[in-house]
Amino acid sequence: MRLLYFLTLLVFTSVGCTTLESRTFTTDEVAIHGYDPVAYFSQRRPAKGNAQFTHQTAGATWHFENKMNRDLFTKNPEAYMPQYGGYCAYAMSKGFIASTAPEAWTIDAGKLYLNYSLRVRDNWLEDLSGNIRKADDHWAEKLKGLADRS
């Protein structure tokens, strides 16, 4: 178990960073790899969005599988946006910023959490409530740091 924790931390220190550059995790200015955040809730699975159905918010372009999902998101983005801007939730609980994999997701208490990989998600789930508390604290610090640099 200690080895797994050490290896996970090693991954975050090599691929992650500690400074937040953008409020939302994007690839080419598209949020969460172009996946539809509403689909995680409505279909209980990741679904690739379509560039035909987009919405701009939180400094990113969000893609949706269909018009209905885009319209749901547009009415209440906060209900569907992943926590921590779509950055890895487990990394955030450790104070790091890391990218995410669309298939490494969890919904808890109506909130979407994404993680770097399925293995990292398993670590996240080992102490979900504790990790959420820690990640919430780190996220608030990261947002403050981002605002201070603006």
C-alpha positions, 0 to 999 in steps of 0.5 A: 500500500505504501508503495502504491501511494509513493508511486502515485505521488511520483506520477503527480510530481512528474506529470502534475504541477502545483500552480493552477494556470486555468480554472478549467482543465482543457485540451486545445481550449476544450474542457475535459477532453471534449467529453459531455459532462451531462452524460456522466449524470444522465447516461452514467457513462462518459460520452464524447461530445460533438463540436456541433453542440457547444457552450462557453463557460469557465474559460473553456468550450464544453462539448455535448453529445446532443442539443438536450444535454447542451441545453441542460448544462446551459441552464445550470452549468454548476450542476454538471461541471466536474469538481476542481475544474475537471482536474484530477480529484485525487491529485487535488487532494494532495495539492497537485494539478493533474490531467484526467482520463474520461473513464476515471470518474465518480459521482458522489452527492450529485457532484462529478469527480474525474481522476488521472486514471482508473488506478488513481480513482481507486486510491481516491475512493479509499477515503472518498469523504476525507479526500473530498475535504482535502481537495476542497481545501486545496482547490480554494487555495488554487483559485485564490492563487489564480485570482491573485495572479490575475 
